[in-house]
Amino acid sequence: MIPYMDLNEQTDRDFGSARRRAFLRRLARRFRDDPLPAFEDVRKSRQAYNRVRLGTRVVPVSSIVGSVGRRRDFDASFMPLRASAGERWKRVDLAYHRAEDLPPVSLYKLGDSYFVLDGNHRVSVARYHGTPTLEAVVTEFRPAASVRHSARGAQTLGRTTERTRNAA
């Protein structure tokens, strides 16, 4: 006979397992502080201040590497580090087990990497269960150099068009 497990028990077990994974990873790193990368630090280092809304996309969970504001609550693999994340994490996990639709997460994109603006717990649960992709509302940040380059290209294109008109 297979014992039946209530969904609430399952979410408690999942959260405990996720916390153990985070603890063992931290222990393996010998107490080296290894939180999620901070979006602001990466954005400043790349000088990416120009924002472009890309809309809703399907994003590989493996490309989500950091957080905008909750970087100390999750480890580098998005496993929960704090017990205080438990109630929210368990609610999201319960929705996952019930196959309920959750709203898309909000992500910032820098290069090929994504940072969570809203939806850290949803990303954590997706990582825990091995979900390959998530639906996300994406805003891309681009370095100023690429914008200047494209602006120069537009100016050059405009001059070429004027010359072509004047020649005709």
Secondary structure as a PSIPRED ss2 file (coil, helix, strand):
# PSIPRED VFORMAT (PSIPRED V4.0)

   1 M C   1.000  0.000  0.000
   2 I C   1.000  0.000  0.000
   3 P C   1.000  0.000  0.000
   4 Y C   1.000  0.000  0.000
   5 M C   1.000  0.000  0.000
   6 D C   1.000  0.000  0.000
   7 L H   0.000  1.000  0.000
   8 N H   0.000  1.000  0.000
   9 E H   0.000  1.000  0.000
  10 Q H   0.000  1.000  0.000
  11 T H   0.000  1.000  0.000
  12 D H   0.000  1.000  0.000
  13 R H   0.000  1.000  0.000
  14 D H   0.000  1.000  0.000
  15 F H   0.000  1.000  0.000
  16 G H   0.000  1.000  0.000
  17 S H   0.000  1.000  0.000
  18 A H   0.000  1.000  0.000
  19 R H   0.000  1.000  0.000
  20 R H   0.000  1.000  0.000
  21 R H   0.000  1.000  0.000
  22 A H   0.000  1.000  0.000
  23 F H   0.000  1.000  0.000
  24 L H   0.000  1.000  0.000
  25 R H   0.000  1.000  0.000
  26 R H   0.000  1.000  0.000
  27 L H   0.000  1.000  0.000
  28 A H   0.000  1.000  0.000
  29 R C   1.000  0.000  0.000
  30 R C   1.000  0.000  0.000
  31 F C   1.000  0.000  0.000
  32 R C   1.000  0.000  0.000
  33 D C   1.000  0.000  0.000
  34 D C   1.000  0.000  0.000
  35 P E   0.000  0.000  1.000
  36 L C   1.000  0.000  0.000
  37 P C   1.000  0.000  0.000
  38 A E   0.000  0.000  1.000
  39 F H   0.000  1.000  0.000
  40 E H   0.000  1.000  0.000
  41 D H   0.000  1.000  0.000
  42 V H   0.000  1.000  0.000
  43 R H   0.000  1.000  0.000
  44 K H   0.000  1.000  0.000
  45 S H   0.000  1.000  0.000
  46 R H   0.000  1.000  0.000
  47 Q C   1.000  0.000  0.000
  48 A E   0.000  0.000  1.000
  49 Y E   0.000  0.000  1.000
  50 N E   0.000  0.000  1.000
  51 R E   0.000  0.000  1.000
  52 V E   0.000  0.000  1.000
  53 R E   0.000  0.000  1.000
  54 L E   0.000  0.000  1.000
  55 G E   0.000  0.000  1.000
  56 T E   0.000  0.000  1.000
  57 R E   0.000  0.000  1.000
  58 V E   0.000  0.000  1.000
  59 V E   0.000  0.000  1.000
  60 P E   0.000  0.000  1.000
  61 V H   0.000  1.000  0.000
  62 S H   0.000  1.000  0.000
  63 S H   0.000  1.000  0.000
  64 I E   0.000  0.000  1.000
  65 V E   0.000  0.000  1.000
  66 G E   0.000  0.000  1.000
  67 S E   0.000  0.000  1.000
  68 V C   1.000  0.000  0.000
  69 G C   1.000  0.000  0.000
  70 R C   1.000  0.000  0.000
  71 R C   1.000  0.000  0.000
  72 R C   1.000  0.000  0.000
  73 D C   1.000  0.000  0.000
  74 F E   0.000  0.000  1.000
  75 D E   0.000  0.000  1.000
  76 A C   1.000  0.000  0.000
  77 S C   1.000  0.000  0.000
  78 F C   1.000  0.000  0.000
  79 M C   1.000  0.000  0.000
  80 P E   0.000  0.000  1.000
  81 L C   1.000  0.000  0.000
  82 R C   1.000  0.000  0.000
  83 A H   0.000  1.000  0.000
  84 S H   0.000  1.000  0.000
  85 A H   0.000  1.000  0.000
  86 G H   0.000  1.000  0.000
  87 E H   0.000  1.000  0.000
  88 R H   0.000  1.000  0.000
  89 W H   0.000  1.000  0.000
  90 K H   0.000  1.000  0.000
  91 R H   0.000  1.000  0.000
  92 V H   0.000  1.000  0.000
  93 D H   0.000  1.000  0.000
  94 L H   0.000  1.000  0.000
  95 A H   0.000  1.000  0.000
  96 Y H   0.000  1.000  0.000
  97 H H   0.000  1.000  0.000
  98 R C   1.000  0.000  0.000
  99 A C   1.000  0.000  0.000
 100 E C   1.000  0.000  0.000
 101 D C   1.000  0.000  0.000
 102 L C   1.000  0.000  0.000
 103 P C   1.000  0.000  0.000
 104 P C   1.000  0.000  0.000
 105 V E   0.000  0.000  1.000
 106 S E   0.000  0.000  1.000
 107 L E   0.000  0.000  1.000
 108 Y E   0.000  0.000  1.000
 109 K E   0.000  0.000  1.000
 110 L E   0.000  0.000  1.000
 111 G C   1.000  0.000  0.000
 112 D C   1.000  0.000  0.000
 113 S E   0.000  0.000  1.000
 114 Y E   0.000  0.000  1.000
 115 F E   0.000  0.000  1.000
 116 V E   0.000  0.000  1.000
 117 L E   0.000  0.000  1.000
 118 D E   0.000  0.000  1.000
 119 G C   1.000  0.000  0.000
 120 N H   0.000  1.000  0.000
 121 H H   0.000  1.000  0.000
 122 R H   0.000  1.000  0.000
 123 V H   0.000  1.000  0.000
 124 S H   0.000  1.000  0.000
 125 V H   0.000  1.000  0.000
 126 A H   0.000  1.000  0.000
 127 R H   0.000  1.000  0.000
 128 Y H   0.000  1.000  0.000
 129 H H   0.000  1.000  0.000
 130 G C   1.000  0.000  0.000
 131 T C   1.000  0.000  0.000
 132 P C   1.000  0.000  0.000
 133 T E   0.000  0.000  1.000
 134 L E   0.000  0.000  1.000
 135 E E   0.000  0.000  1.000
 136 A E   0.000  0.000  1.000
 137 V E   0.000  0.000  1.000
 138 V E   0.000  0.000  1.000
 139 T E   0.000  0.000  1.000
 140 E E   0.000  0.000  1.000
 141 F E   0.000  0.000  1.000
 142 R E   0.000  0.000  1.000
 143 P E   0.000  0.000  1.000
 144 A H   0.000  1.000  0.000
 145 A H   0.000  1.000  0.000
 146 S H   0.000  1.000  0.000
 147 V H   0.000  1.000  0.000
 148 R H   0.000  1.000  0.000
 149 H H   0.000  1.000  0.000
 150 S H   0.000  1.000  0.000
 151 A H   0.000  1.000  0.000
 152 R H   0.000  1.000  0.000
 153 G H   0.000  1.000  0.000
 154 A H   0.000  1.000  0.000
 155 Q H   0.000  1.000  0.000
 156 T H   0.000  1.000  0.000
 157 L H   0.000  1.000  0.000
 158 G H   0.000  1.000  0.000
 159 R H   0.000  1.000  0.000
 160 T H   0.000  1.000  0.000
 161 T H   0.000  1.000  0.000
 162 E H   0.000  1.000  0.000
 163 R H   0.000  1.000  0.000
 164 T H   0.000  1.000  0.000
 165 R H   0.000  1.000  0.000
 166 N H   0.000  1.000  0.000
 167 A H   0.000  1.000  0.000
 168 A C   1.000  0.000  0.000
